[in-house]
Amino acid sequence: MSPVSRGRKHAKSRRSDRRDLRLVDAVPAEPCDCPVCSAGAPELEAVVAGVTAEAAELFAVEDPFEAELFGAALMGTAGLAGEAFTEELVPALVAAKSLTALLAIEAVGGPAATGGAAGPLLAAGVPAPAWLGALSEPVTAGVCRRYADPAGEASMLQCTFDRSGRSHGFFIEVDHTDCGAAADLILFPGEMLTEVSDMLLANGRDAGVRLVVEDLDPAEFRRQAERALDARAVHDDEADLGIEDVSDEEDGLGYHSLAALLRARLRVLPEPARPPAPHGADDRPGTDRNGSA
């Protein structure tokens, strides 16, 4: 089972009663039954057994994006299970010689996410998955765009990424009434770019809003996207979210998993020329660093 379709919900939502400009989900959905998501208080041994079994199914796939989705699901959901649990997971996967799972985690978080644990297993001759070579192909950014509500309550950030002729994209729903935090993330196939863009504009018109569309250079897109993800992370920490808060997700790849994948993609973009505004300050175009117009 691939983690391409997992749950998404707004955990402990803090959003105001503003116009809803969201897209409908662009990724087919099915309930999440991965070992981490399905356990309210996961036992490490059971989780490792389940992850290892799923990684075995992932071994022969050719598209490295499947591996990245798997790694993002592990990083996103295991992170919510608590720091101690996350620190135990990688050594347990090493002990199980689950090279495929470790490489999937590294595909999203880099070697630092596993402490470079995959390297010794590769050197020891543990068979590598079929997608490992393709994973080294460069990822490039395509369209980087911002759709803004003229009322200043919400915006959507859009970016597509390409590798070896395959593409995918993200929409980030940004709530400017909630510290500019990411309210939702949507993953869509690259070939659906025109369709989902038209859908977003149509949703805006249906809500009585004519969205302002602005193309962004990749560095500025990275700055705005990372700020939205960081603000959401602060709020999630304040809410003390745990694995139980996402275990009943039902309709797509979960926010925290998608956020891990998106952060990996953002790292291929140029560093922004200026840092984002401090948390809580208005960082929209047309405002200064203190949030004044």
N, C-alpha and C positions, 0 to 999 in steps of 0.2 A: 504494500500500500504506500503510495506516494503522499507526502504531506501537502500536495498542491492545493487541496481543498480542505480547509480547516475553519474553525469558527471565528466569528467576529461579533463583538458587541461593544456597547459603550459602558464600561465598568464605572459605576458610581458617577454618572454623568454630572457635570457642573455647568452645562451649557444653558444659555438664556433662551427665552422664547423668541428667537429671531427667525427670519425666513430660512427655510431648509433648501439649500441649493445642491444637495448631494446627488451623485449619480446612483443609479441602481447598480448592484454588484455586477462587475464585468467578468468574474471568474466563476465557473460552475461550482456549486456548493454541495457538500455532503457533511454529515456530522463528523466531528473529530473523534477518532478512537485511538490516537497514539498513546503510548504508555504513560507519557508525562501528563497529557491533558485529561486522561480518563481517571487519574488517581487524585482524590482530594488531598491525601497526605501520602505521597508516593514512597514506597519502600525502595531503597536503592537497588537491591538485588533484582527485584521484579522489573524495575525500569530498565536496567542494563540488559536484562534478558530480552525485553521487548525491543529496545533500540537496536541491539545486535541482530535480532531476527529481521527487523525492517531494513537495516543496512545491507543485509545479505540479499534482499530483493533488489536493492538499489545498485548492487555491484555491477551488473551487466548493462545498465542504461548507457546510452551514448551522449545524451544532452547533459552537460554539466549543470544546467539550470535546475534540473531535478535534484541534483545533489545540494545545490545552494538552498533550495526550498526546504529540504530535509534539515540541513544545518541550521537554517534560520528558525525552523520550528523548535529544534532542540534548544537553541540559545534563548529564544523568546520565552518559551514556557518554563524551561528549567530555571531561568533567571528569576521568575516569579515564585518558584518554589523555595527560594531563600539562598543566600550566599553560601552557607555551609554545605547545602545540598549540591550546589553547582560546583563547589571546590572538590567534592567527593566524586562527582560524576566522571570527570576526565580520567583520574587514576583508575577508576573501576573499568572504564572502557579500555584503557591500556592493558590492565590485567586480563581482560577478556580478549585481547588482541583484535579489537574491533576497529581495524584500520580504516575501513570505509566510513564509519561514523565519525572518527576523528578527522579524516580529511574533509568530510562534509562540514564539520564545525569550522575547520581552518579556512574553508572556501568562503565563509562569511566573516568570521572574526579574525582571520589571519593566524599565523603560528602562535601569537601571544595568547589566543583563546584556549589553546591546549598546552601551552608551555613547550611547543615544538615536539610534542609527544609522538607525532606521526613519523617523524624522521627516523628514529631508531627502529621502528617497526618495518619501515621500507628497507632500511639497510640490512635488517635481519632476514629479508627475503619473504616477508608476508606479502601475498599477492595484492597488487594494486587494482583498484576498480577501473573499468573501461574508460570512464570519463576524465581521468586524471590529466591526460595529455591535453585534451580540449579545454580544460579549465585554465590553462596558461595563455590561451588566446586573448588578445587585448579586448577590453570592453570600452566602447566609445559612447559618448552622449549624442542624442539626436535632438529632438525638439525640447526646449526649455521655455516654459510659458507660465504666466500668472493670469488668472481670471479673478477680477475683483468686483465685489458688491459695492456700488457707488455710495451706499450708506455707511460703508466702513465696518460692517459687522463681521463679514466673512470673506474669505478668498479661497481659491483652489490653485495649488501649484501642480504643474504637470511636467513630466520629463520622461523621455524614452531612452532606452539603452540598447546597444547592438553588440553582438559578438558572433562572428563566423556566420553571418547571414541570418541569424535569429535575433528577434527583438522583443522587448516587453516594455511596459511603461507603468508609471505610478501617478496617481492623483492623491494629493494631500489636502484634506479639508482643514483649513486654518480658521480657528475661532478667535477673532480679535476682541471679543468681549470676555475672553478667558485667557488673558495674558499672551495671546497669539499662539496658543497651544494647538498641536495637531489633534483634531477631534476624530479624524478617521483617516484610514489609508485604503486605497483601492489599487489592486494590481490588475493589469489588463494585458492581453497579447498585443504586440506591436502592430499587427495588421489591423487591429480595431481602433487605431488612433483616431481616424476621421470619424468613425461611428460614435465613439465615446465623447469626443469633443463636441460633436453636433448635439449629442444627448444632453451634455452639460448646459450648453447654450439654450436648448429647448426647455430644460427644467427651469432655468432662470426666467425665461419669457413666461412660462406658466405661473411662476411665482410673482410676476409683475416686475421683474428686475432685468435691466439690460446690462449684462456684465461687461466690464472694461477689460479688454484682452491686451496683454503686454508680453512681448518676447523678452526673455532674460538671457544674459550671457551665462555660461555654465557656472562661473564662480559666484555670481550673484544668486543663482538658483540654489547653489549649495549653502550659501549663507542663510537664506530665508528658510530653506528646508531644515537645516540643522537647528536653527532657532526654534522652529515649531516642534521638532522632536524633543529638544532639550526641555522646553517648557512643559510638554506633556509628561516627560520623565519626572520633573520636579513635582507635578501634581500627583502622579501615581505614587511617588515616594511618600508624599504627605498623606495620601489616602491609605497607605500601608497595604497596597494590593498584594494578594497572594494567589497561589495556584487555584484556590477555590473560586476566585473572582472571574476566571476565564474558563473554568472547566465545563460550563454549560453552553459555550458558544456554538452557534448552529449554522451560520450562513456565509462561510468563506474563510480564507486564511486569516488567522487572528492578528489583531493590531500589533501586538508585541513581537510576533514572529516577522511580520512585514517590516516593522521598524528596524529589526536587526538586519534584514536583507537590504533595505533602503540605505542604511548607514554604510554598508559595504559598497553600494553603488556610488554614494556621494564621495567616497574616498578616492575615486578615480577622476573626479572633477578637480579643476584648479582650486587652490586655496583662495578664499575670498580676500579682497584687498582690505576690507575693514571687518572687524568682529561684529557680531550681533549686539543689539542693545541689551543692557542688563535685564534679567527676568522681571517682568511686570511693567517695563517701559514699552511705549508704543513704537514699534520698529517699522511701521508701514511707510511707503513713499509719501513724501509731503509732510512728515513730522520730524522734529529734531530728536536728539538722543534721549531727551527727557519726556518725550511723548507730546510736546506742544505742537500745534499746527503752525 
